Amino acid sequence: MVEIQRGWLGLLEGLIETAKEQGELRSETEAGQLAFELYAALELANYLSVLNRDSSIVDRGRAAIRAALASAGKAEPDRGV
C-alpha cells in the first residue's frame, strides 16, 4: 500500500515537473507540495463521496484541484475535470 501511495505521488510530481518545464506552471512551483495538495483533494473527495453516498462532493474536489492549479500558474478552463 505504501509503495502504491508513493507511486501516485511520484507520478503527480513528475507530471508537475513536466508542466513547469513546458511553461504551464510557474517555475517556482514546488512539485512535492502541489502533488500533495492535488492528491489530498482527490482522496478526500473520493472518501467523502463514497462515505456519504453523495457524488456532488466530487465537485468540491474538482474546485480544490482547480484552485491549486490556478495558484501554481495557468489553469485550464473547466473541461469536466
C-alpha positions as CSV (number, residue, x, y, z in Angstrom):
1,M,0.0,0.0,0.0
2,V,2.8,2.4,0.9
3,E,4.5,1.8,-2.5
4,I,1.3,2.5,-4.3
5,Q,0.8,5.8,-2.5
6,R,4.4,6.8,-3.2
7,G,3.9,5.8,-6.8
8,W,0.9,8.1,-7.2
9,L,2.6,11.0,-5.6
10,G,5.8,10.4,-7.7
11,L,3.7,10.3,-10.8
12,L,2.0,13.6,-9.9
13,E,5.3,15.2,-9.1
14,G,6.8,14.1,-12.4
15,L,3.8,15.5,-14.3
16,I,4.1,18.7,-12.4
17,E,7.8,19.0,-13.2
18,T,6.9,18.4,-16.9
19,A,4.3,21.1,-16.7
20,K,6.8,23.5,-15.2
21,E,9.3,22.7,-18.0
22,Q,6.7,23.4,-20.6
23,G,5.7,26.7,-19.1
24,E,2.3,25.5,-18.0
25,L,3.0,26.1,-14.3
26,R,5.3,28.7,-12.7
27,S,8.9,27.6,-12.4
28,E,8.9,28.3,-8.6
29,T,6.0,25.8,-8.0
30,E,7.1,23.2,-5.5
31,A,6.2,19.9,-7.2
32,G,6.0,17.9,-4.0
33,Q,3.7,20.3,-2.3
34,L,1.4,20.7,-5.3
35,A,1.3,16.9,-5.8
36,F,0.3,16.5,-2.1
37,E,-2.5,19.1,-2.4
38,L,-3.9,17.5,-5.6
39,Y,-3.7,14.0,-4.2
40,A,-5.3,15.1,-0.9
41,A,-8.2,16.7,-2.8
42,L,-8.7,13.6,-4.9
43,E,-8.6,11.2,-1.9
44,L,-10.8,13.3,0.3
45,A,-13.4,13.8,-2.4
46,N,-13.5,10.1,-3.2
47,Y,-13.6,9.1,0.5
48,L,-16.4,11.6,1.4
49,S,-18.5,10.9,-1.7
50,V,-18.4,7.1,-1.0
51,L,-19.0,7.6,2.7
52,N,-21.9,9.9,2.2
53,R,-23.2,8.3,-1.0
54,D,-23.2,11.8,-2.5
55,S,-21.5,12.3,-5.8
56,S,-21.9,16.0,-5.6
57,I,-19.0,16.1,-3.2
58,V,-16.7,15.3,-6.1
59,D,-17.5,18.8,-7.4
60,R,-15.7,20.2,-4.2
61,G,-12.7,18.1,-5.1
62,R,-12.7,19.5,-8.6
63,A,-12.9,23.0,-7.3
64,A,-10.0,22.3,-4.9
65,I,-7.9,21.0,-7.8
66,R,-8.7,24.0,-10.0
67,A,-7.8,26.3,-7.2
68,A,-4.5,24.6,-6.5
69,L,-3.6,24.6,-10.2
70,A,-4.6,28.2,-10.6
71,S,-2.3,29.2,-7.7
72,A,0.6,27.4,-9.3
73,G,0.2,29.1,-12.7
74,K,-2.0,28.5,-15.6
75,A,-5.3,26.8,-15.0
76,E,-7.2,25.2,-17.9
77,P,-10.8,26.2,-18.4
78,D,-13.4,23.8,-17.0
79,R,-13.5,20.7,-19.1
80,G,-15.3,18.4,-16.6
81,V,-12.2,17.6,-14.5
